[in-house]
Amino acid sequence: MHFAGGSATAECRADGSVFLVSWSPADGYQFDEDVERGPAPVARLEAEPTADDADDLTYEITCGADGPRAQRVADTDD
């Protein structure tokens, strides 16, 4: 799946959990070391811009009927 900040490959497990297989940042981004890859009901990753004036992009990945999906959520880092 592709999203602003990068892309990720995720798999949905038989129990409904998601597992991040791999992830890659887009140009101008890097991924935070605190990736929560699962398997779990929700996996998380954060794309951090290399420029200081841009916001972090935090995503939650879940499994739905059509497979894994990424949704941007509010950044919870303080």
N, C-alpha and C positions, 0 to 999 in steps of 0.2 A: 504494500500500500504506500502511496505517496501523499505527502502533506507538506505544508509550508515548514521549512526547516530540515527536511530530509525525507527518508523513506525507511520502511521496516518490513521485515518478513515475519509473520506471526502464524502460529497454527492453533487451531481449536482442538482441544482434547475431547475424548468421549464423555468425560464428566462435566463438560461445559466450561472448563478452565481454559485460559489462553496462555501461550508460551511464546515469548519473543525469540525467534531463531537468530535473527541478525538485524542490524540497523546501520544506517549510513547517513551522515549529515549532508545537507545541501551546501553549495558554495556559500561561504560567509557564516557558517554555523559549525558548532561542535556539540557533541552530546555530553551532558553532565555525567559524571561517574556514578551517580546514584540511580542508574537504570534499575527498575524493578521488573525483571523479565518473566517471573512466574516459574512454574505454572501456578496460577491464582485466578480468582474471578476477574481481577483487573490488573493489567500490567501498566507501568508508567515509564515515560521517558521525557527528558527535557532537552530541547534544542536551545543552546545558548549562542546568541550572535557574537561574532568576533569583534564587532563594532560596539563600543560602550553605549551608544545612544539608542540602541534598539532593545525591545523587550524580549525576555525569555519566552519560549513557546513550550508549554507543558501539555502533554497528551496522555490520555488514558485509552488503552486498547482493551476492548472487550470482544466477546464472541456473540454474534447474533445468528439468526436463521440463515443469513446470506454469507456467513463467515466472519473473519476478524474485521473490526472497524476501529478507526482512531477518531477520538473526539478531543478537541482542544478544551482545556479547563483552565481555571484561574491559577496563576502561579502562587503557590503557598509558601515559598521561601521568604524568610525575613532577612 
